C-alpha cells in the first residue's frame, strides 16, 4: 500500500487551508479515528487542531491511515542526514529499553526504516506477517510416501509387494502422493517463531502460539538460516516473502525504527518525554553511587500545607541526588524541549525555572540541573546561573544530552564531570549572563 507521507517535527504546524495545505479535514478525521481505535484515548491530549493547522504534541513515530502516513519526529530531527537519523533511532531504542512504559501504543502496517532497535515491535510485525501469509494460502509441496499398510493406500509397489505378501500375508506395500507442509519456507518460519517465543509475553505470546499450532506438522530446525539457504524466492508469493524477510531481520537483530522508510512492519508511537525522563533516571541511578550519591526518582512530597493543616500541592521531582556523606544535594529535572542558543534566555521557559526554585526551596537543595536533549550541531556548553533566595544562593545548571552520539558514548563522562563540578565545595565565579558556545 502506497500512502502519501507527511513528515513534521513535534509541535510543528501542518497547514489545513490555503495553498500550502498538507492535510484535508477528512484526512485529519481519519487520523483521529485511527488514534481512537488503536489507543482508546482522546486525540485532544496529543493534537492541537484549529481551522488553519494541526499540531502533533508529546509523541514521535509513525501513524498510518489508508491514505496518509504521518511521521512525527523529535524537534530538530527533520533535516538530519540519513546516518544521523540512524543514530537517533537507535538511541531512542536505548531510551525505550530503560522505559518500556514510554511506548504505549502501536499501529500495524506502515512503511518504516530498518535501522531501529525495538525488538518487540519487530516480533509483532513478524507474527502479523506470518498470520497474513498463512491466511492467504498454505505453502505445501507434493511428496511421495511409501509404507507397509493393512489395506492398499494409493497403489501397490511391485516387486516389494510380492516379498511382503510372502513375509506377512494381509499386508501391503503402499505408495501414495500427498501435500506436505514440512518444507524449507515453513521450517524457517517455525524456527524463528520458536526462537522469539521466550522474548514475548501476553497477547503477543498468544498470537505467536496460534501460529505455531498451525505449523504443528512442520519440523523445528536447529538452525533456521540453513533452511533460508534452501528457499527458492522466485517461487514464493510476495506475502510470504515479506514474512520471511522479517524473520531474517529478527535473527540478525534488525528492528524497524520510528522513522518512515521502505520496510513494512508495526509502527510505533513513542512518548519521547517519558522515555527521556525514565532513561535519565536510569542513568543517574546507575551513576550515583560511584559519585557518592543516593538517587531518588520521582519522590513524593507536598509543597506546603493549608492553615487547617491539610497538605497542599503534591510535587514529584524527577531526580534527586542525595549525598551519602559530605556533599551538596542536587535536584535534576528533565525537559523534552528544544533549547535555542540565540533566543532570549536561550529558550529556557520561565515556568521551568520557577518550578526548580519552588522545588529546591521546599526540599532544601541549593544546586539544580535542567537537563535537555540536544539534536543537531553546535551543542552548547553547560551554563550555570545563580538565583538569590534568602541568604542562600541557588545554582541552576542548564545541561544537554547529545542524542546524536552513538549509544550515548560520552553521556556518562559528561554527567560525571557535571556532578563533580556541582559537588565541589570551592567557590565558583558565576557569570550573570553566560554565553553559549559549541562543545
N, C-alpha and C positions, 0 to 999 in steps of 0.2 A: 504494500500500500504506500503510495507516494503522497505525502502531505506537504502543504506549504509551511515552511519553517519560519518562525519569528523568534529572534534572539534579542533579549534585553537583559539589562542588569537589574538587580533588586532595586525597587523604588523608581525605576526609570519609567517615564510616561510612554504608553502605547497609544498613539492617536486613533481616535474613533470617528473623526469627522474631518472634512476638508480634503485638500489634495494629498496630504501626507497620511491619510488614513491607512492603518495596517490591519485593523480588525473591523468587521461589521458587528452590529449589535446581536445579530443571530449567532455569530461565532462566539461572542462573549457569553451568550446564554448557554451554548454548548459546552464551553469551558467550565462554567459554574455547575452545570448539570453533571458533568464528569467528576468534578471535585466532590459534589454532594454524594454521588453514588459510591465513590471509592473510599471517601473518608468519613462519611456520615457526620460531617461538620458544616457549619455555615461559612460560605466563602467570604463573608464580611470581615472575618478575622484575618484574612490572608490576601485580600484585594481591596484596592480603593477604586471605586467606579464613579465617574462623573459623566456629563453629557459629551465631554470632549476627549477624555482619555481613560485608560485603565492602567493601574499600577499593581504589580505583584509585590507583596511585602512579607518579610520574615521567613522566606524559603528560597531555595535554589533547587534546580533539577529540571526534569522533562515532564510536561503534562500533555499527553496526546488526545486529540479528539478525531473524529472522522476526517475532517478537512484541514486541521491546523495542528502543528506540533509546536507548542510554546516552550521555548528554552529560556529559563531564568538562571543567570549566572551571578556569582558574587560581585559586588561593586568593585570595579577596577579590572575585571576579568574579560570584558567583552572583546577587547582588541589585543589580547595576548597572542604571542606566537604559538604554533602548534606544540612545540616542545615545552613551553611554559604551561600550557593547558594540561599537558600530560602530568607534569609535576604537581600542579594544583589539584588535579583529580585524585592522584594517589595520596596526597596529604589530607584531603577531605576524607578519603577512606581510612587513614590512620585516626583521624578525629572520630570517625564513626565507630571504630573498634573500641575506643575509650568511652564512647557514649552511645550505646545501642538505642537508647531512647530518643536519640537525635533523629533517627529515621523512623517515622511513624507510618507513613503511607507509601504504597507502591501502586504503579499503574502499568498494566500489561501492554504489550505490543507497541513498541516505539523503536525508532532508529537511533542507536546510541553509539558513543565512542567505544573503542576497545582497549582503553588504557587505564581503566579504573581499577579498584581493588575491593569491590564489595561482593564477597564470595557468595553470601546467602542469596543475593539478588540473581547471580548467575545460575545458582542451583534452581531457583524458582523459574527462571527463564527456560532452563533445560527441561524441567519436568513438564511445563506447559507445552513446549515444543514436541516432546515425546507424545503427550496426550493428543495434540492436534494431528501428528503424523499417523498414529495408530487409529485415530478416529476416522481418518480419510481412507486408509487402506492398510491391510496387513501384508508385510513383506514375507513371502514364503517361496520355496522352490520345490520342484518335483524331485522326489527321491525314490529309489528302488529299494524295497525291503524284502528280505528272504528269511524265512523262519520255519521251524517244524510246527505244524498245527494239527489239531484234531479233526479239522474239516478244511476243505480246499478254500483258500482265500486268493483271489486273483487267478493264478494259473499254477499247474503243477510244473515242477522243474525236473526235466529228464537230462541225464540218466540218474541224477541223485534220488529221484522218487523211487526208482526200482530198488536201489540199495536200501532205502529207508523202509519200504514195504516188506523186505525180507528181514530186516533187523527188528522193526517194530510195526507189525501189521496194524492197520487202522489209523496210522499217522501219515501225514503228507508233508512234502517239501513244497511250501507255497511261496510265490513271489508276486508282489503287487506294488503299484505305484501310488504314492500319497504326497500330499503337500506338507512340507516340513518347515517350521519356523526357526529351527536351530541353524541359522546362517550367520555369516560374519557381522552383518549390519545389526541384527538383533542381539548377538552376543556382545558387541561393543556397547550398545545402549544398556544392556543388563549390567555389564561390568561397571559402567560409570554410575548407574543408579545405586549399586551396592557400595561403590567407593564413597559416595557422598552421603549415604544414609546416616552414618554416625554424626555427621555435621548438620543434620536437620532435626527439627522438632515441631510439635504442634500440628497445625494444619498442613504445613509443608511436608512433614513426615507422612501424614495420612495420604496426601496426594501422591507422594512418591511410592508408597506401599501399594496403592491401587495399580500403578503401572507395573510394579514387579509381579503382582498377582497375574496380570495379563500376559506376562512373559515367563510364566511358570515352566513351560516346556522348553525353555531355552537354557543352554548350559551357561554357567557363570565362568568367564575366562580368568585365568590367573593374571594375565597382562592384557588389558583391553587394547593397548596400542598394537599388539600383534594382530588382533582382529582388524584394526584400522587398515593395516597394510594389505589386507585381503579384499577390501571393499572395492567394487567397480562403480565409481561415482558416475560414470556415463550412463549407468542403468538405474540409478537411484532417483526416485521422484524428488522434486525440489523441496517439498515439505519435510522429507526425511533428511535431505542434505543439510538443512538448517539445524535440525536436532543433532545430527552427527557433529557438525562444526562446533556447536555449543558444548557438546560433550568433550571434544578435544580441548576447547578453551578451559574447561574445568580441570582437566588433567594437567594442563600446562599453567594453571593458576592465573589465567587471564580473565578478568571480570569486566563487564560493561560499566562505563562511568556515568557521571552526571551530565556530561556534555553530549550534545547531539552528534551523531556520526552515521555510519553505514551498517552497523551490526544490529540485527533485530533482537530485542530482549526486553526484560522487565524494567521499565523506567522507575525512577525513584524521586521522591520529594524529600529533600534534606533540610531539616530545620537547623540552619547553619549556626545561628546564635547559640542554641542549646548545645550543639555539638562542640563549638569552640569553647564554651564555658566549661563543659564537662571534661574536655580534653586538657585544658589548662589546669583544672583541679587535679586531674590525674598526674600531670607532670609535677606540680608542686608537692603533691602527696608523696611522690617518689623522691623528690629532690630535698624536701625539708629536713629530714633527719641528718643528712650529710652536712647541712649548713647550720645545724644546731637549733632547728625549729620543729615544733609540733604543728601539723596542718589541720585546721578546722575548716570544713567545707559546708557551706550553707547552714551556718549556725543560726539558731532561732532565738531572737531577743525581742524585747519591747522597747520602743523608742522612749516612752515615758509612761506616765500614769495620770489619770484624771484626779481631780480633787477628792473624789469619792474613794480613791484607792484602786479603782479598776484600771488594769493595764490598757495601754493605747498604742496603736500603730506598730504592728509586728514588723520587724526588719530581718532580712536574711542575707547578710553579706556573702558574696561569692566565696572568698577565700580569706582566711586569717592565718598568718604565720606567728605563732606564739613561741617566744624563746624558751628553750629548755633551761637555760640559765644565762643571765647577764646581759642580754642584748635587747634592743628595742623591738616591740611587736610591729608587725606590718599588715596593713589592710590592702587587699587586692580586689579589684573589680574588673571583670572582662566586659568589653564593649564591642559587639559586632557592628562597628560603624567605620566609615572611611574618614581618615584624617586628611586635611588639606594644608600643607605647609605654607601656602600663600594666602590663606584666609585669616580673618581676624581670630586670634586665639587658636590658630592652627586647626580650626574646625572642631575643637572640643566644645561640646554642648554645655552651657552654663548649668543646666539641671543635673548633669553628671557630676560636676564639681560640687554643687550644693549637696547632692546625695553623699558624696565622700566626706564632706565636712560634718554633716549630721551624724553619719555612722561613726566616724573617727572620734568625734566629741563624746558620743554616747558610750563607746566601747573602750575609750582610753588609749587609742592609737595616736602616735604623733608622726607616723610615716605611712604613706599610702601609695598605691600604684594604680593608675588607669591603664589597662592593657588592651591594645587594639591589634587587629590583624593588619598586615601590610601586603598588598598585591600590586606589583609593579616595580619600576626602577626608582632610584633616588630615595631609598628608605631613610627616614630621618634618624638622627641620633636621639638617644634618650634625653628628654627635657625635664628639668626639675624646677619647680617654683614653690614659694613659701607663702603661707597664709597665716597671719597672726590671729590666734584665738585665745583671748585672755592673755595670760603670761607665757603660755607655751606655744611655739610655732608648730604648724602642721606642714610637713614637706610632702608634696604630691609629685610623683614622677609620672610622666607620660611616656610609655614604652610601647614597642611594636614587636609582633612575631611575624617573621617572614614566611608567608605561605607559598613562596616560590622557591624555597630552599629544599632540595630533595631530602625527603624523610626527616625534615626538621633537624638536620645535622647539627647546626650551630645553636639551636634553641637552648640546650642545657647549659652550654658555656656562657651564653648571653645572659640567661637568667641567674646563673651563679654569680657572675660579675655584678649584676644589678643588685642582688640581695646582699652581697658582700659590701658593696658601696653604701647601701642604706643602713646596714647594721654596724658600720664603722662609727665609733664614738667620737672621732675627730670632728671638729667644727668645719663646715664647708661654706665657702663663699658662694652665695646663690645669686645669680643674675635675675633681676625682676622681670626682664623681657628677653628671654633667651631666643636664639635663632635656630631654626632647623638647618641641618647640613647633611649631605649624603654620608652614609657609613662607608 
